[in-house]
Amino acid sequence: MFKSRSQPIQSSEITDESVWRARRRLFLQAPGALALAAGLPGLAQAVPVGQALSFNPSQRWKLDETPTSEADVTTYNNFYEFGTGKEDPSRQSGQFKTEPWTVQVDGLVHKPLTLDMDQILKLAPLEERIYRLRCVEAWSMVVPWVGYSLSALLKQASPMGSARFVRFETAAEPETMPGLRSRILDWPYVEALRLDEAMHPLTLLATGLYGKSLPVQNGAPVRLIVPWKYGFKSAKSLVRITLTDTMPESSWMKVAPHEYGFYANVNPDVPHPRWSQATERVIGSGFFATKKATLPFNGYAEDVASLYANMDLRRYY
Ligand code: MTE
């Protein structure tokens, strides 16, 4: 059932990581769990915020690191539509409605689509992938996301040969998103990828974290996760996906073009104009803990560096 989040989450409500791991083991051992996890037709439901999801752990993308606690992942957020403070999204998103929800896929596609959440959840088997999300503000988290490769959805729409970019538009509901009263960004929040980046199997269409459907503050009901790029590319609460032949202008490019480029690949050698990107603070490790050295492409170079062969990533930041 949908739970209002106008009040801060109580620590008693938060699933402890060990409980989550035990629950996951139980689920995976349960008879029929694999059939469920395989996402057999008719089993997926349009689940409200915070409901358990059926998924398979990814064999390929599971960082062998302890995930950041669920409490930190869900209370230390950037979601400017709900305010610019890190705790604003968890405190101020209680009125936001995620049901009913549709995502439109249009532009240079042979088969434009409008999908509801039930259709999105049934489109491909859900997987749990443990990815690091590294924010341009030089902090990072390790999160057990649930979802599937965005390519599965894009293929359904059958991209035209002329499509080169994908534009992501997210929800802008002034009644329930108090942050929209500020003109800090030009709403709605827009991000974009090159088509080959969007089709890369690492690019995740996420519907959950920690085994449950996404909380609003993390981008309910469906968001993007592009783990080799700074976190701002990972647009939350998607409503429209448009294939284009020209490079779309993202919200951050519009507001500060000298600071935020189209590519936004994690590159420790290129500082942000106002701070270094060489290291990152790992959320949950304590403010005075030693910072972690940031890796090129956030540690995913082996998977994605070839997408940028012959490109000067200092110029195309
Ligand atoms: N999506 C929307 N719609 N609005 C936002 O303000 N912030 C981005 C990204 N997606 C943002 C967004 C930034 S700056 C980051 S670092 C990540 O979301 C944070 O995701 P998280 O809160 O789930 O860690």
Residues whose N, C-alpha, C, O or C-beta is under 5 A from the ligand:
A	BS01	MTE	Y76 N77 N78 F79 Y80 E81 C135 T170 Y189 Q217 N218 G231 F232 S234 A235 K236
